[in-house]
Amino acid sequence: MALNFPADITQPYVDTTSGLKYIYNDAVGAWESAIQPPVIITAAAPAIELDGFLWYDSTSAAVYIRFGDQWVLLTSAGSGGGGGGATNLVTISATPPTPAANGQLWWDNNSGRLFVYYIDPSTDAQWLDACPNIDGVNGGGAFSGPNAPSGAVEGDLWFNTTTDGLSVYVNGVWLPVQSQIEGIETLTPTEPIFLSGTTKDPIIAIRDATSAVRGSVKMASQAETNTPTLSNVALSPQTLDTILSTSPEVYIADATNGQKGIVELATDAETIAGSSSVTATTPAGVAAAITAAGSTVSIGSVIMIANGSVIPTGYLLCDGSAVDRSTYSGLFSNITTLYGAGNGSTTFNIPDMSGSITGLPYGAYCIKT
């Protein structure tokens, strides 16, 4: 605030804006306030920002002190100057008092509502509604009974003992309160589903399956499938296929001469040897065994057959024919020209045993080559 002091320093000077009186101090050579601190009497708050100055509101008869950036109320309106009072003062008017102090109360005589002045450090100072009800005639009572109470006022509650419903009186009518959750009213489980917990907070669960009770069951892992010792897990096609492909004996017993079961196929060597009693041979194995058995017949041995027109492999019909000495070198080495020299150089004769046994067809005998 800037002051323009007069040139005449012999007379006191009164500032028309703040109402302060000044006199010139010759000792210091400057104008100074006549009252330290002064009390300013005006109808409006003076434009002064110095802490400690007092202001008497001539309109409301309230006393304020300047502190910080505001005028703080010291006495209630109409109490007269100088009387110390609490700062939580009540003002009754149609408009909020200005200025206001933190904690001051104001009763709005137009709306019949009470407000409190609150200075929030993080927000602006403001008048906050201190009325707990929605208007000045709100009774806010609670009633219970089969019928709505008469003479209800705004905000009344009524509990209907017949329907167990709660209603609130708003704008002249009873409005039901949604005190219950809409939707499911009852929950009835069917085995193996069962309920636990409370009626308000039910817990839905399913029983574990057993050999006697339906329920939930865990699928067996591959390790559990490979070692079938559990009775509370279920096999899946994949895990079962895996174990049957690698170790079928885990689930299928070995076959015996008295029990059906799994059997291993014999190798050709096992079929030829004829020593295994727990394996089964195949047509290929039998053929290999027959061939092997035939290969043990000595060259030059003679066998009898039933049909001379069907000659076994590795044999010649004993009909005295001349055959090549090189082709049948083994037989030639065995019988040489005992049954004929053939052409004397490249062939030799095999035995002629046709008709040797009365009643047998021609060629009943064959010789091993």
C-alpha positions, 0 to 999 in steps of 0.5 A, spaced: 500 500 500 503 506 497 501 513 501 502 520 498 504 524 505 503 531 504 508 536 504 506 540 511 509 536 516 506 540 522 499 537 521 497 530 522 495 526 516 489 521 516 489 516 510 482 516 507 483 509 504 485 505 511 483 510 516 490 510 519 492 517 522 500 519 521 504 524 525 511 526 522 517 524 527 522 529 527 527 524 531 527 519 525 525 524 519 519 520 517 511 519 518 509 514 523 502 511 525 499 515 531 497 508 534 501 502 534 497 498 532 491 502 531 484 500 531 480 501 524 473 503 525 469 502 518 463 498 515 468 494 510 474 491 511 480 496 510 485 495 505 491 493 509 496 487 510 500 488 516 499 483 521 497 486 528 492 491 526 485 491 529 478 492 525 472 494 528 466 492 523 461 498 524 456 494 521 456 487 524 459 490 531 465 484 530 472 485 532 477 482 527 485 482 527 489 482 521 493 475 521 497 473 515 493 474 509 486 474 512 482 478 518 481 473 523 474 474 527 476 476 535 469 477 538 462 475 536 457 480 532 453 485 537 458 483 543 461 490 543 468 492 542 474 489 546 470 483 549 474 476 547 470 471 544 471 464 541 473 463 534 467 458 532 462 463 532 455 463 529 452 468 524 445 468 522 444 471 516 441 470 509 448 470 506 455 468 508 459 472 513 465 476 510 470 475 512 470 468 515 474 465 520 476 457 520 471 453 524 466 459 524 458 457 523 453 460 519 446 459 519 442 460 513 435 463 515 433 462 508 434 455 507 434 453 514 441 449 513 447 450 518 454 451 515 461 451 517 467 455 514 473 450 513 480 452 511 483 446 507 491 447 506 490 443 500 484 447 497 481 453 497 477 455 504 469 454 503 463 453 507 461 446 508 454 443 509 454 441 516 446 439 516 446 431 516 439 431 513 437 433 506 432 439 508 431 443 514 424 439 516 427 432 515 426 428 521 430 422 520 426 417 524 426 409 523 419 405 524 417 398 524 410 395 523 406 391 518 403 398 516 406 405 514 407 410 519 402 416 519 405 423 519 412 421 516 417 426 514 423 426 509 428 421 510 424 417 515 425 409 515 420 404 515 421 396 516 415 392 513 414 386 518 410 383 513 414 383 507 421 384 511 422 390 506 425 397 508 423 403 505 425 410 505 420 416 505 422 421 499 418 427 496 412 424 500 412 417 498 415 411 501 420 408 496 423 401 497 430 400 499 434 394 495 436 391 501 437 384 498 441 382 492 436 380 486 437 374 482 438 367 486 434 366 492 436 359 493 441 354 491 440 347 492 446 342 490 445 335 487 451 330 488 456 330 487 456 337 488 455 340 495 455 346 499 459 349 505 460 355 508 454 360 510 447 362 507 450 369 506 457 366 503 456 359 500 461 355 498 460 350 492 464 344 491 465 337 488 466 331 492 472 326 490 470 320 486 471 313 489 469 306 487 462 308 491 461 315 490 461 319 483 465 326 483 471 329 480 477 325 478 484 327 476 487 324 470 493 320 471 500 322 469 504 318 465 508 316 471 502 314 474 500 310 468 506 306 468 506 304 475 498 302 476 498 303 484 493 308 485 485 307 485 483 315 485 486 317 478 483 316 471 487 313 465 487 317 458 488 314 451 494 317 450 498 315 456 495 308 456 497 307 449 504 309 451 505 304 456 502 299 452 506 300 446 513 300 450 511 295 456 504 292 455 506 287 460 504 292 465 497 291 464 497 284 460 499 278 463 504 273 460 500 267 456 501 260 459 499 253 457 493 254 462 491 262 461 490 267 455 495 273 455 500 276 452 506 272 448 512 274 444 514 271 437 520 267 437 525 268 432 527 264 426 533 261 431 529 260 436 524 256 432 529 252 429 532 250 435 525 249 438 528 250 445 523 256 448 516 254 451 514 261 452 514 264 445 510 263 439 513 261 432 510 264 425 509 261 418 516 264 416 519 261 422 516 254 421 519 255 413 526 257 416 526 251 420 523 246 415 529 249 410 534 248 416 532 241 417 532 239 410 539 242 409 542 237 414 540 231 409 547 228 407 548 229 399 546 222 396 541 220 401 535 217 398 528 219 400 521 216 399 515 221 396 508 220 395 508 223 388 513 222 383 511 228 379 512 233 385 520 233 387 522 237 393 527 242 392 534 240 392 532 233 390 532 229 383 528 223 381 531 217 381 530 215 374 537 213 372 538 220 368 544 222 366 546 229 369 551 234 369 558 233 373 559 240 374 552 242 376 551 236 381 559 236 383 557 234 390 553 228 388 558 226 383 563 226 388 559 222 392 556 217 388 561 218 382 559 213 376 557 208 381 550 208 377 553 209 370 558 214 367 553 218 362 557 220 356 564 218 359 566 226 360 561 231 362 555 227 365 554 221 370 548 217 372 543 217 378 540 211 381 534 208 377 529 206 383 523 206 379 518 200 380 523 198 386 517 197 391 511 193 388 504 198 388 508 205 389 507 210 383 513 211 378 519 215 381 517 214 389 524 215 390 529 222 390 536 223 391 539 229 395 543 233 390 
